[in-house]
Amino acid sequence: MPAHDVLIIGAGLAGQRAALAAAQEGASVAILSKVHPVRSHSVAAAGGINAAISVDDDWRSHAYDTVKGSDYLGDQDAIEVMCAEAPNEVLHLEHIGVTFHRNEAGEMDLRAFGGASMKRTAYVADITGQAMLHVLYEQLMKHHETIERYEEWFTTSLIIGEDGECAGVIARDVRSGRIEAFTAKNVILACGGAGQVYKPTTNGLIVTGDGIALAYRVGAPLMDMEMVQYHPTTLLGSGILITEGARGEGAHLLNNKGERFMEKTAPNKMELASRDVVSRAEQIEINEGRGAGPDGSGIFLDVTVVPRRRTLEALREIVNLGRDFAGVDITREPIMIRPGQHYIMGGVKTDVDGRTPIDGLYAAGEVACVSVHGGNRLGANSLLDTLVFGRRSGEHAARRASEIAAPKVDVQAHVRREEEMLEGIISRPRGGRRVSEIKDELGETMNSYAAVFRDEAGLDTALQTIGRLKEEAAHAWIDDRGTVFNQDVLGAVELGFMVDCAEATVLGAIERKESRGAQFRTDYPERNDEEWLKHIDITLGPDGPEISYSPVTITQWQPEERKY
Ligand SMILES: Cc1cc2nc3c(=O)[nH]c(=O)nc-3n(C[C@H](O)[C@H](O)[C@H](O)COP(=O)(O)OP(=O)(O)OC[C@H]3O[C@@H](n4cnc5c(N)ncnc54)[C@H](O)[C@@H]3O)c2cc1C
């Protein structure tokens, strides 16, 4: 049975950064991932990472932009930590080999991004996540003697010890189907977000909310789950992301009359207002009949206004995406986009060291809610969040490990329970619905009722549907009865995780009776600081989800009206 000081679940940017930091502190470390680490979803990150690197910039300006972007729901102590530590974190990456784009003077180049008061996004063309993930993975391999890697292992549950502390995980070897208990003094969840709860989404098939549900099921509170980001530029139909870097380079958004409609909503920032603001403005154009395309459900993104040479150099990936997925040469004609699900601001509630209220359980990256993004994340702040809070979690967990003894826990009962659970899924009779059908209905329901605009009636419909889908998911059948690479059975487990995430999202959205950040309630269209300047926490109690509140930490920026 493998035993470690620090066990990290997830090998995206947050997980890999946490592993390297914990090893640096001298802990025995393992990192476990359901896919090969460089297939983690961080690899898709495109536009860049924010840091106040420029000599004209100041981390306080970055922090203020982030607070304003969050619609004042972000915790300002955490935002200060993230923004103050950003420059060193990005320079560290450069020193270990990330080839950030440089300008003609040879300095690190910075591009404009939404909601930022100046250019502060470092980038590697539009493949920034890939460049960063591969460099961190090189470092993991370099430190192979101190960091154990369990690649293609799927975590099905957390082990809670007799004193209520997290003592490890149960995982299934995807290649062989073998179940194993991994004990650890500390577990760091770095499992990414829950984008697949929606359909369509910019997120890959593996982004199924596992870490959020794993923590929730052992009693860790979730926070701000109602805050779901719709990105303003996703390809009509497929939902594939067209990076905000396009607008950062100067691309325009146009309605079917060829108007730059952002003039009405954000005359100062135009296309580079916060994502929630731009997505809402687009949806209004579509809803009021000024959308583009055959059924008027799209908006034009015009990249032709960016010099062609610059597009081919700095946005080459979206040139390929436009050609391959929409048949459009974006250097010569506008491409049709619309707002699409992209990111969840909520997640497992943590402090600035990644600690959850459960001893020995940490969370970092998109799975966590520190909360630095509050009601709306600024573009290019997520990669930063993964690195800063991944590192801090790894360091804290390593220090904690040096102060405590290994947990004593009877793992056999846990292993048996998980084996029975998986066997139960594999042997289900072929009645009822398939996993994929339930997943599709879940995604479409969320996209209909918990999207850019929401109201009580729609959210109630979504909650009822989720209740039914939960029942159906418990009996959904699968085809594959084997043990080798049985993704079918893991898909059924993921479906259960997704249903939990969806339920928490909708419960939070029903509870928050105001409009703030990504949550726009047409029945409560105003922000209401008096009653709702607070986080909504959801905890799984004996009788189901329980809602409570926690205060927003304000250090130096009092809430103001948000204008761009
Ligand atoms: C298309 C796209 C472009 C983006 N571009 C940007 C950008 O330019 N700038 C920016 O700041 N942000 C961007 N984002 C957001 C950002 O990429 C993500 O929020 C961030 O990379 C998440 O990193 P992570 O380490 O938290 O999780 P991930 O990279 O998603 O990694 C999750 C890890 O957890 C593992 N895992 C999950 N469940 C289990 C389980 N049950 N058992 C074992 N392992 C498990 C996975 O295998 C994986 O290794 C983008 C997002 C998308 C979708």
PDBQT file of the ligand as one rigid body, heavy atoms in Angstrom, charges set to zero:
ROOT
HETATM    1  C1  LIG A 601      -9.846  26.253 -23.686  1.00  0.00    +0.000 C 
HETATM    2  C2  LIG A 601      -9.398  26.914 -22.407  1.00  0.00    +0.000 A 
HETATM    3  C3  LIG A 601      -8.486  27.956 -22.462  1.00  0.00    +0.000 A 
HETATM    4  C4  LIG A 601      -8.072  28.582 -21.283  1.00  0.00    +0.000 A 
HETATM    5  N1  LIG A 601      -7.151  29.604 -21.352  1.00  0.00    +0.000 NA
HETATM    6  C5  LIG A 601      -6.735  30.193 -20.212  1.00  0.00    +0.000 A 
HETATM    7  C6  LIG A 601      -5.762  31.220 -20.246  1.00  0.00    +0.000 A 
HETATM    8  O1  LIG A 601      -5.254  31.601 -21.297  1.00  0.00    +0.000 OA
HETATM    9  N2  LIG A 601      -5.396  31.791 -19.085  1.00  0.00    +0.000 N 
HETATM   10  C7  LIG A 601      -5.916  31.406 -17.873  1.00  0.00    +0.000 A 
HETATM   11  O2  LIG A 601      -5.539  31.965 -16.837  1.00  0.00    +0.000 OA
HETATM   12  N3  LIG A 601      -6.826  30.406 -17.815  1.00  0.00    +0.000 NA
HETATM   13  C8  LIG A 601      -7.237  29.795 -18.943  1.00  0.00    +0.000 A 
HETATM   14  N4  LIG A 601      -8.157  28.776 -18.881  1.00  0.00    +0.000 N 
HETATM   15  C9  LIG A 601      -8.532  28.235 -17.559  1.00  0.00    +0.000 C 
HETATM   16  C10 LIG A 601      -7.396  27.349 -17.037  1.00  0.00    +0.000 C 
HETATM   17  O3  LIG A 601      -6.781  26.693 -18.109  1.00  0.00    +0.000 OA
HETATM   18  C11 LIG A 601      -7.875  26.297 -16.044  1.00  0.00    +0.000 C 
HETATM   19  O4  LIG A 601      -8.691  26.893 -15.090  1.00  0.00    +0.000 OA
HETATM   20  C12 LIG A 601      -6.672  25.679 -15.337  1.00  0.00    +0.000 C 
HETATM   21  O5  LIG A 601      -5.719  25.233 -16.282  1.00  0.00    +0.000 OA
HETATM   22  C13 LIG A 601      -7.090  24.533 -14.437  1.00  0.00    +0.000 C 
HETATM   23  O6  LIG A 601      -5.927  23.920 -13.971  1.00  0.00    +0.000 OA
HETATM   24  P1  LIG A 601      -5.983  22.845 -12.809  1.00  0.00    +0.000 P 
HETATM   25  O7  LIG A 601      -4.577  22.459 -12.526  1.00  0.00    +0.000 OA
HETATM   26  O8  LIG A 601      -6.791  23.376 -11.691  1.00  0.00    +0.000 OA
HETATM   27  O9  LIG A 601      -6.798  21.625 -13.417  1.00  0.00    +0.000 OA
HETATM   28  P2  LIG A 601      -6.595  20.742 -14.738  1.00  0.00    +0.000 P 
HETATM   29  O10 LIG A 601      -5.520  21.230 -15.609  1.00  0.00    +0.000 OA
HETATM   30  O11 LIG A 601      -7.951  20.574 -15.312  1.00  0.00    +0.000 OA
HETATM   31  O12 LIG A 601      -6.090  19.369 -14.164  1.00  0.00    +0.000 OA
HETATM   32  C14 LIG A 601      -6.929  18.504 -13.437  1.00  0.00    +0.000 C 
HETATM   33  C15 LIG A 601      -6.164  17.256 -13.113  1.00  0.00    +0.000 C 
HETATM   34  O13 LIG A 601      -6.918  16.458 -12.224  1.00  0.00    +0.000 OA
HETATM   35  C16 LIG A 601      -6.910  15.114 -12.657  1.00  0.00    +0.000 C 
HETATM   36  N5  LIG A 601      -8.132  14.474 -12.151  1.00  0.00    +0.000 N 
HETATM   37  C17 LIG A 601      -9.393  14.942 -12.212  1.00  0.00    +0.000 A 
HETATM   38  N6  LIG A 601     -10.235  14.074 -11.633  1.00  0.00    +0.000 NA
HETATM   39  C18 LIG A 601      -9.480  13.036 -11.186  1.00  0.00    +0.000 A 
HETATM   40  C19 LIG A 601      -9.760  11.821 -10.517  1.00  0.00    +0.000 A 
HETATM   41  N7  LIG A 601     -11.015  11.450 -10.188  1.00  0.00    +0.000 N 
HETATM   42  N8  LIG A 601      -8.733  10.986 -10.224  1.00  0.00    +0.000 NA
HETATM   43  C20 LIG A 601      -7.471  11.305 -10.573  1.00  0.00    +0.000 A 
HETATM   44  N9  LIG A 601      -7.151  12.440 -11.224  1.00  0.00    +0.000 NA
HETATM   45  C21 LIG A 601      -8.145  13.292 -11.513  1.00  0.00    +0.000 A 
HETATM   46  C22 LIG A 601      -6.821  15.213 -14.167  1.00  0.00    +0.000 C 
HETATM   47  O14 LIG A 601      -6.315  14.019 -14.719  1.00  0.00    +0.000 OA
HETATM   48  C23 LIG A 601      -5.841  16.370 -14.314  1.00  0.00    +0.000 C 
HETATM   49  O15 LIG A 601      -4.528  15.900 -14.194  1.00  0.00    +0.000 OA
HETATM   50  C24 LIG A 601      -8.584  28.157 -20.038  1.00  0.00    +0.000 A 
HETATM   51  C25 LIG A 601      -9.517  27.107 -19.996  1.00  0.00    +0.000 A 
HETATM   52  C26 LIG A 601      -9.920  26.500 -21.157  1.00  0.00    +0.000 A 
HETATM   53  C27 LIG A 601     -10.942  25.417 -21.082  1.00  0.00    +0.000 C 
ENDROOT
TORSDOF 0
